[in-house]
């Protein structure tokens, strides 16, 4: 019995908190990468690009009725709706109300064109959003300029308003 306990003690793996945290981060990045790859905006993107975005992505939770983005503010983040419903509205009444559901993204215009937000976005239900900061997006796009151009072709500006094009 003593030898069995010794063998068991020798087989036990000691994991310090840094290793456990690193494992958790790698698992999260892999999961976020998989999620981003399923979003239509990134269908044509290189997996390395998606992985680098995932490294800088953050999960944010919003309760029903919370304002996520205010029209006219400086856009500093791009949002990917993972769960819930968000409503997009224009304060000035020039745009129609739009309901966004799982798989939709918003905030991309501000990041791609360094513009102020063109609409407000408010959670209709509780929502889970993957968020990518402007700094992360710029850093990753520096390494993937062809993807930056592809994204700008998909979302371009006409008469000061964003126009989404299916490519």
C-alpha positions as CSV (number, residue, x, y, z in Angstrom):
1,X,0.0,0.0,0.0
2,X,2.9,2.4,0.8
3,X,4.3,1.9,-2.7
4,X,1.0,2.6,-4.3
5,X,0.7,5.9,-2.4
6,X,4.3,6.8,-3.4
7,X,3.5,6.1,-7.1
8,X,0.3,8.1,-6.8
9,X,2.2,11.0,-5.3
10,X,4.8,10.9,-8.1
11,X,2.0,10.9,-10.7
12,X,0.2,13.9,-9.3
13,X,0.8,17.0,-11.4
14,X,1.2,20.2,-9.6
15,X,-0.1,23.2,-11.5
16,X,0.6,26.6,-10.2
17,X,-2.0,29.4,-10.7
18,X,0.0,31.0,-13.6
19,X,-0.2,27.7,-15.6
20,X,-3.8,27.3,-14.8
21,X,-4.6,30.9,-15.9
22,X,-2.6,30.4,-19.1
23,X,-4.5,27.2,-19.9
24,X,-7.8,29.1,-19.2
25,X,-6.7,31.9,-21.5
26,X,-5.8,29.5,-24.3
27,X,-9.1,27.7,-24.0
28,X,-11.0,31.0,-24.1
29,X,-9.0,32.3,-27.1
30,X,-9.7,29.0,-29.0
31,X,-13.4,29.3,-28.2
32,X,-13.6,33.0,-29.2
33,X,-11.7,32.2,-32.4
34,X,-14.3,29.6,-33.3
35,X,-17.1,32.0,-32.5
36,X,-15.6,34.8,-34.6
37,X,-15.0,32.4,-37.6
38,X,-18.8,31.8,-37.6
39,X,-19.7,35.4,-37.9
40,X,-20.5,36.4,-41.5
41,X,-18.3,39.5,-41.4
42,X,-15.3,37.2,-41.0
43,X,-16.2,34.3,-43.3
44,X,-13.4,35.1,-45.8
45,X,-10.8,36.0,-43.2
46,X,-7.5,34.2,-42.5
47,X,-7.5,32.0,-39.4
48,X,-4.4,33.8,-38.1
49,X,-6.2,37.1,-38.4
50,X,-9.2,35.7,-36.4
51,X,-6.9,34.2,-33.8
52,X,-5.1,37.5,-33.2
53,X,-8.5,39.3,-32.9
54,X,-9.5,36.6,-30.4
55,X,-6.4,37.3,-28.3
56,X,-7.6,40.9,-27.8
57,X,-11.4,40.2,-27.6
58,X,-13.3,40.7,-24.4
59,X,-16.7,39.3,-23.4
60,X,-19.2,42.0,-22.2
61,X,-22.6,41.4,-20.7
62,X,-25.5,43.9,-21.0
63,X,-28.8,43.8,-19.2
64,X,-32.1,44.5,-21.0
65,X,-32.5,48.3,-21.7
66,X,-28.8,49.2,-21.4
67,X,-27.3,51.6,-24.0
68,X,-24.3,49.9,-25.6
69,X,-23.3,52.6,-28.0
70,X,-24.5,56.2,-28.2
71,X,-24.9,57.9,-31.6
72,X,-22.4,60.7,-32.2
73,X,-19.8,59.3,-29.8
74,X,-16.3,58.4,-30.8
75,X,-16.3,54.7,-31.8
76,X,-13.7,52.8,-29.8
77,X,-15.0,49.2,-30.1
78,X,-16.5,46.7,-32.5
79,X,-19.3,44.5,-31.2
80,X,-20.3,40.9,-32.1
81,X,-23.7,39.8,-30.8
82,X,-23.3,36.3,-29.3
83,X,-26.6,36.1,-27.4
84,X,-29.6,38.4,-27.1
85,X,-31.3,41.1,-29.2
86,X,-30.1,44.6,-29.8
87,X,-31.9,47.5,-31.4
88,X,-30.2,50.1,-33.6
89,X,-31.8,53.6,-33.9
90,X,-30.8,57.0,-35.2
91,X,-31.6,60.0,-33.0
92,X,-32.0,62.3,-35.9
93,X,-34.6,60.1,-37.5
94,X,-32.8,59.6,-40.8
95,X,-32.4,55.9,-40.3
96,X,-35.0,53.2,-39.5
97,X,-35.0,51.0,-36.5
98,X,-33.2,47.8,-37.0
99,X,-33.2,44.7,-34.8
100,X,-30.0,42.8,-34.5
101,X,-29.7,39.1,-33.4
102,X,-27.0,36.5,-32.8
103,X,-24.2,36.7,-35.4
104,X,-24.6,40.4,-36.2
105,X,-21.9,43.0,-35.6
106,X,-21.9,46.7,-35.1
107,X,-19.4,49.5,-34.5
108,X,-17.3,48.4,-37.5
109,X,-17.8,51.6,-39.4
110,X,-16.2,53.7,-36.6
111,X,-13.2,51.4,-36.5
112,X,-12.7,51.1,-40.3
113,X,-13.2,54.8,-41.1
114,X,-12.4,56.6,-37.9
115,X,-15.9,58.1,-37.7
116,X,-18.3,58.9,-34.9
117,X,-21.0,56.4,-34.3
118,X,-23.8,56.8,-36.8
119,X,-26.5,55.1,-34.7
120,X,-27.3,54.2,-31.1
121,X,-27.4,50.6,-30.0
122,X,-29.5,49.4,-27.1
123,X,-30.0,45.9,-25.6
124,X,-33.6,44.7,-26.0
125,X,-32.9,41.6,-23.9
126,X,-29.9,40.6,-21.8
127,X,-27.0,40.3,-24.3
128,X,-23.5,38.7,-24.5
129,X,-21.2,40.6,-26.8
130,X,-17.6,39.9,-28.0
131,X,-15.9,43.3,-28.1
132,X,-12.8,44.2,-30.0
133,X,-11.1,47.5,-29.2
134,X,-9.9,50.0,-31.8
135,X,-6.3,49.4,-30.7
136,X,-6.6,45.7,-31.1
137,X,-8.2,46.0,-34.6
138,X,-5.5,48.5,-35.8
139,X,-2.7,46.3,-34.5
140,X,-4.1,43.2,-36.2
141,X,-5.0,45.0,-39.4
142,X,-1.4,46.2,-39.6
143,X,-0.3,42.6,-40.1
144,X,-3.2,41.8,-42.5
145,X,-3.7,44.8,-44.7
146,X,-5.5,42.8,-47.4
147,X,-8.2,41.9,-44.9
148,X,-8.5,45.6,-43.9
149,X,-9.2,46.4,-47.6
150,X,-11.7,43.6,-47.9
151,X,-13.5,44.8,-44.9
152,X,-13.6,48.4,-46.2
153,X,-15.1,47.1,-49.5
154,X,-17.8,45.3,-47.5
155,X,-18.6,48.4,-45.6
156,X,-18.2,51.7,-47.5
157,X,-19.4,55.2,-47.0
158,X,-21.8,57.0,-49.3
159,X,-23.1,60.5,-48.5
160,X,-21.6,60.3,-45.0
161,X,-23.6,57.1,-44.2
162,X,-22.3,53.5,-44.1
163,X,-23.4,51.1,-46.8
164,X,-23.0,47.4,-46.3
165,X,-22.3,45.3,-49.4
166,X,-22.5,41.5,-49.8
167,X,-19.2,40.4,-51.4
